[in-house]
Amino acid sequence: MDIDVEEAVKLLLNGEVKIHELDDLLGDSNLATEARRKFIEKLVKAKFDNISFYSLDFNKLVGRNIENPIGVVQVPLGIAGPLKIHGEYAKGDFYIPLCTTEGALVASVNRGCRAITLSGEARPLILRDYMTRAPLFKTPSIFHARKLVDWVKANFNRIVETAESTTRHGKLLDFSPYMVGNYVFLRFKFSTGDAMGMNMVTIAVDEVRKLIEREVPYANCLSLSGNLCVDKKPSALNLIEGRGKTIVCEAIVKRRVVKDVLKTSPEKIVELNWGKNYVGSALAGSLGFNAHFANIIAAIFLATGQDLAQVVESSMGFTVAEVLENGDLYISVTLPSLEVGTVGGGTRLPAQSEALSIIGCKGGSTPPGLKVKKFAEVVASTVLAGELSLLAALASHRLANAHKRFGRGIKS
């Protein structure tokens, strides 16, 4: 059928075609995007001047990043830094892109960057690095369940070969079995190069699932994901065993910098960290004891094309603070489940790709994995800067004034 955008809109309004059929019908996803948008405009009697303003080529995105597009929603992008980092992969001064609609967030992170850099540097360290997928199998009895686990252990080399046949960069490292009655959860752990790797391990584990069901007739896979992965949900398992990058980052902030830049004292920050982040979080039953990891994680994820739903597990973690013998402040953050990538997913979008290039983390690396580890160290260091600044603002009772100034535009 040879039709134009206006004719496609009429077909939509008449119910003769469905919105997901337009890409094939028009043969161009940019035209299909325009037609869907005009259809919605007529439906709700509104004009979408801002949603329709963009530089994206939807022919490159439909089928990879989005379905049924009508345009874009823009989010302000700010920059914080410089932040001096001395990690195993990230070394030097970095400016960090942050997408947010919350006034004061970028300014706060920027202040934390300044305090850390004036005092020395942030020192990140990656402790663990693997992505997981945990299929759920049902067996006839607890004895069959144990037998399935034994089969997987005995045939692990075959499972590795099967999994790795689906990917160039993914490597199956290990697995952890969990039995609940006659249910078996197999939590497979992969290294995934520079990709966050969720799709990579999903495809790999699906082939493993097929192998197990062929070879073990009493094993019935109920789901490729049994919620023990654990993806996009807060969990004690990820908090303890990790998923993605388990990373810690520390800094020593000089007493004079705490006083001059952060407008408080090391003692007040330490006392607040204990009372708020530990006692308050314990009382609330929180998974992780911190002030606002999610604020910084979400802003970086949005700016750099990460999976936004994984802010949930990526922002779990702990803040530690103490006064050193010389009076300086020691502060660290631990993120057990930071799930990031520099290739794949939203990182291929033009603006997000440019944001990654700001920190020198665009694309893949040789050998695979170096670029994403650098990125993870930058993220953890930025979380540290944001956490430090917020604790200082709370300790000095300046938080409300900061939000008046940056969130409401009130100068005094």
C-alpha positions in Angstrom: 0.0 0.0 0.0 1.5 3.3 -1.1 0.3 6.0 1.4 1.6 9.2 3.0 1.5 10.4 6.6 -1.9 12.1 6.4 -3.5 9.0 4.9 -1.9 6.9 7.6 -3.4 9.2 10.3 -6.8 8.8 8.7 -6.5 5.0 8.8 -5.5 5.1 12.5 -8.5 7.3 13.3 -10.8 5.0 11.4 -9.4 2.0 13.2 -8.3 0.4 10.0 -4.6 -0.1 11.1 -2.9 -0.4 14.4 -0.1 2.0 15.6 2.5 -0.8 15.6 1.8 -1.5 11.9 2.8 2.0 10.6 6.6 1.3 10.3 6.0 -1.5 7.8 3.1 0.3 6.2 5.0 3.5 5.5 8.4 1.8 5.1 10.0 4.5 7.2 10.1 4.8 11.0 10.6 8.5 10.9 7.3 8.9 8.9 5.6 6.4 11.2 6.7 8.4 14.2 5.2 11.6 12.7 2.0 9.8 11.8 1.6 8.3 15.3 2.2 11.7 16.8 -0.3 13.5 14.6 -2.8 10.7 15.4 -2.4 11.3 19.2 -2.6 15.1 18.7 -5.9 14.7 17.0 -7.1 12.2 19.6 -6.4 14.4 22.6 -6.8 17.8 20.8 -3.3 19.1 21.5 -0.2 20.2 19.7 3.1 18.6 20.6 5.6 21.2 19.6 8.3 20.0 22.0 7.8 16.2 21.7 8.2 16.7 18.0 11.5 18.5 18.3 14.5 16.1 18.1 17.6 15.0 16.1 17.1 11.3 16.4 16.8 9.0 13.4 14.1 6.5 14.4 15.0 4.2 11.5 18.1 3.3 13.5 16.2 3.0 16.8 12.9 1.1 16.1 13.5 -2.6 16.8 16.5 -1.8 18.9 15.7 0.9 21.4 12.0 1.8 21.1 8.6 0.7 19.8 5.7 2.9 18.6 7.7 6.2 19.0 6.0 9.6 18.7 9.0 11.8 19.5 11.1 12.6 22.5 11.0 14.0 26.0 14.0 16.2 26.8 15.7 16.3 30.2 18.2 19.0 31.1 21.8 17.9 31.1 24.3 19.5 33.5 28.0 18.9 34.2 29.8 18.5 37.5 33.6 18.6 38.1 36.4 18.4 37.8 36.7 15.4 40.0 40.2 14.0 40.5 40.0 10.1 40.4 42.8 7.7 40.9 41.5 4.2 40.2 42.8 1.2 38.4 41.0 2.2 35.2 40.0 5.9 35.7 42.9 8.2 36.3 42.8 12.0 36.1 40.4 14.9 36.3 36.8 14.1 35.1 33.7 16.2 34.2 30.6 14.1 34.8 27.3 14.6 32.8 24.2 14.5 34.9 20.6 14.5 33.6 18.0 15.7 36.1 15.0 18.0 36.7 15.9 18.4 40.4 17.4 21.8 41.2 20.4 21.8 43.4 21.5 18.2 42.5 24.2 19.2 40.0 25.4 22.0 42.2 25.6 19.7 45.2 27.6 17.0 43.3 29.9 19.8 41.9 30.6 20.9 45.5 31.5 17.4 46.5 33.8 17.1 43.5 35.5 20.3 44.6 36.0 19.2 48.2 37.4 15.8 47.2 39.7 17.3 44.5 41.0 20.1 46.8 41.8 17.4 49.4 43.4 14.9 47.0 41.4 12.4 45.0 38.7 9.8 45.0 40.1 6.2 45.0 37.7 3.6 43.6 38.2 -0.2 43.5 36.2 -2.9 41.7 35.8 -6.0 43.9 33.5 -8.2 41.7 32.3 -8.1 38.1 29.6 -10.4 36.7 26.1 -10.3 35.3 23.6 -12.9 36.3 20.5 -14.7 35.0 18.7 -17.3 37.1 16.2 -19.6 35.4 13.6 -21.5 37.4 13.1 -25.2 37.0 10.4 -27.4 38.5 11.1 -31.1 39.1 8.8 -34.0 40.4 10.4 -34.2 43.8 13.1 -32.9 46.1 15.3 -35.8 45.1 14.9 -34.9 41.4 15.8 -31.4 42.3 19.0 -32.4 43.9 19.7 -34.7 40.9 19.2 -31.8 38.5 21.8 -29.7 40.5 24.2 -32.6 40.4 23.7 -33.0 36.6 24.5 -29.3 36.1 27.7 -29.6 38.2 28.8 -32.7 36.3 28.1 -31.1 32.9 29.2 -27.6 33.5 31.8 -27.7 30.7 29.1 -28.5 28.2 26.9 -25.7 29.7 29.8 -23.3 29.3 30.3 -24.3 25.7 26.6 -23.9 24.9 26.3 -20.5 26.6 29.4 -19.1 25.0 28.4 -20.2 21.5 25.9 -17.4 21.5 28.3 -14.5 22.3 31.7 -13.1 21.3 32.5 -11.4 24.6 30.4 -13.2 27.2 32.1 -15.8 29.4 30.2 -18.1 31.8 32.2 -18.0 35.0 30.2 -19.9 37.6 26.8 -20.8 38.9 25.0 -21.0 42.2 22.2 -23.5 42.7 19.3 -22.8 45.1 16.6 -25.4 46.0 13.2 -24.6 47.4 11.2 -27.8 47.7 11.1 -29.3 44.2 12.0 -26.0 42.6 15.6 -25.3 41.4 17.0 -21.9 40.7 20.3 -21.8 38.8 22.0 -18.4 39.2 24.5 -18.2 36.3 27.3 -15.6 36.4 28.9 -14.1 33.3 31.6 -11.6 32.4 30.2 -9.4 29.6 32.9 -7.2 28.3 32.0 -3.6 28.0 28.2 -4.3 27.8 26.0 -4.2 30.9 25.1 -7.7 29.5 21.6 -8.4 30.5 20.4 -9.3 27.0 23.7 -11.1 26.3 23.3 -13.4 29.3 19.5 -13.9 28.7 20.2 -15.3 25.2 23.1 -17.4 26.4 21.0 -18.9 29.3 18.1 -19.6 27.0 20.4 -22.0 25.1 21.5 -23.5 28.3 17.8 -24.0 29.3 17.2 -25.8 26.0 20.2 -28.1 26.7 19.0 -29.0 30.2 15.4 -29.7 29.1 16.8 -32.0 26.3 19.1 -33.9 28.5 17.2 -33.9 31.8 13.6 -35.0 31.0 12.2 -34.3 34.5 13.5 -30.7 34.5 10.8 -28.3 33.4 11.9 -24.7 33.0 9.0 -22.5 34.2 10.8 -19.2 33.5 14.1 -18.0 32.1 14.1 -15.5 35.0 13.1 -16.9 38.4 13.6 -13.5 40.2 16.8 -14.7 41.7 18.9 -12.9 39.1 18.0 -10.3 40.7 17.1 -7.7 38.0 15.3 -4.4 38.6 14.2 -5.2 42.1 15.8 -4.4 45.5 17.2 -7.5 47.1 19.4 -8.8 49.9 21.0 -11.2 47.5 22.4 -8.4 45.3 23.3 -6.4 48.3 25.4 -9.3 49.7 26.7 -11.2 46.7 26.6 -8.4 44.1 25.5 -8.1 40.5 27.2 -6.1 37.8 30.1 -4.2 39.4 30.7 -4.4 43.1 32.7 -1.3 43.7 34.0 0.7 46.7 35.3 4.3 46.6 37.0 6.3 49.3 38.5 9.8 49.9 40.1 11.7 52.7 38.8 15.2 52.9 40.9 17.7 54.7 39.5 19.3 57.8 40.0 22.8 56.4 38.2 21.8 53.2 35.3 20.5 55.2 35.1 23.8 57.0 35.7 26.2 54.1 33.9 24.3 51.2 31.4 22.1 53.0 30.7 24.6 55.8 30.6 22.0 58.6 33.0 19.7 60.5 34.2 16.1 60.1 32.6 15.3 63.5 29.2 16.5 62.5 29.3 14.6 59.2 30.3 11.4 61.0 27.6 11.8 63.7 25.0 12.5 61.0 26.1 9.5 58.9 25.6 7.2 61.9 22.3 8.6 63.0 20.7 9.1 59.6 22.3 6.5 57.3 22.6 3.7 59.9 20.1 4.2 62.7 17.5 5.8 60.4 17.9 3.3 57.6 17.8 0.3 60.1 14.6 1.7 61.6 13.1 2.0 58.1 14.2 -1.6 57.1 16.2 -0.2 54.2 18.3 -2.4 51.9 21.5 -0.3 52.1 22.4 2.6 54.4 23.1 5.8 52.4 21.7 9.3 52.0 20.9 9.5 48.3 22.9 7.2 46.0 19.9 6.9 43.7 20.0 10.6 43.0 23.4 10.5 41.4 23.0 7.0 39.8 19.7 8.0 38.1 21.2 11.3 36.8 24.3 9.5 35.3 22.2 6.6 34.0 19.8 9.0 32.2 22.7 11.0 30.7 24.6 8.0 29.4 21.9 5.7 28.2 22.0 3.1 31.0 19.0 0.9 31.8 16.9 3.2 34.0 15.1 0.5 35.8 18.4 -0.8 37.1 18.7 2.3 39.3 16.8 0.1 41.8 19.6 -2.3 42.5 22.5 -0.1 41.4 21.7 2.5 44.1 21.7 0.1 47.1 24.8 0.5 49.2 26.6 1.9 52.3 28.3 5.1 53.4 31.1 4.9 55.9 32.6 8.0 57.6 35.1 8.5 60.4 37.4 11.2 61.8 41.0 10.4 61.4 43.6 11.0 64.1 44.8 14.2 62.4 41.2 15.5 62.3 40.6 14.9 58.6 37.4 13.2 57.3 37.6 9.7 55.9 34.5 8.8 53.8 33.7 5.9 51.5 30.8 4.4 49.5 30.2 0.8 48.7 27.9 -0.1 45.7 27.4 -3.9 45.6 25.3 -4.0 42.4 26.3 -1.2 40.0 25.0 -2.3 36.5 26.5 -0.3 33.7 27.7 -0.6 30.2 29.4 1.5 27.5 28.1 -0.5 24.5 24.6 -1.7 23.7 21.2 -0.5 24.8 20.8 3.2 25.2 24.5 3.9 25.0 24.1 3.9 21.2 21.8 6.9 21.2 23.5 9.9 19.8 23.2 12.3 22.8 24.0 9.6 25.3 27.0 8.5 23.3 28.3 12.1 23.3 27.7 12.2 27.1 29.8 9.0 27.5 32.6 10.7 25.4 32.8 13.5 28.0 34.3 11.0 30.4 36.2 9.1 27.8 34.0 6.0 28.1 32.2 5.9 24.7 32.1 2.5 23.0 34.1 -0.7 23.5 37.7 -1.4 24.4 40.5 -3.9 23.6 40.6 -6.1 25.5 36.8 -5.9 26.2 35.8 -4.6 29.7 38.4 -1.9 30.2 36.0 1.0 29.2 33.1 -0.1 31.3 35.3 -0.6 34.4 36.6 3.0 33.9 33.0 4.1 33.7 32.1 2.2 36.9 34.9 3.9 38.7 33.8 7.3 37.6 30.2 6.6 38.6 31.2 5.4 42.1 33.5 8.4 42.6 30.6 10.7 41.6 28.3 9.0 44.0 30.9 9.6 46.7 31.0 13.3 45.8 27.2 13.6 45.9 26.9 11.7 49.2 29.6 13.9 50.9 27.9 17.1 49.7 24.4 16.1 50.9 25.7 14.9 54.3 27.5 18.3 54.7 24.4 20.2 53.7 22.3 18.4 56.2 24.9 18.7 59.0 25.1 22.4 58.4 21.3 22.9 58.0 21.8 24.4 54.6 19.7 21.9 52.6 16.5 23.9 52.6 18.3 27.1 51.5 20.0 25.2 48.7 16.6 24.0 47.4 15.2 27.5 47.7 18.0 28.9 45.7 18.4 26.2 43.0 14.9 24.6 43.0 12.8 27.8 43.3 15.2 30.5 42.1 15.1 32.4 45.4 18.4 34.2 45.8 18.2 34.9 49.5 
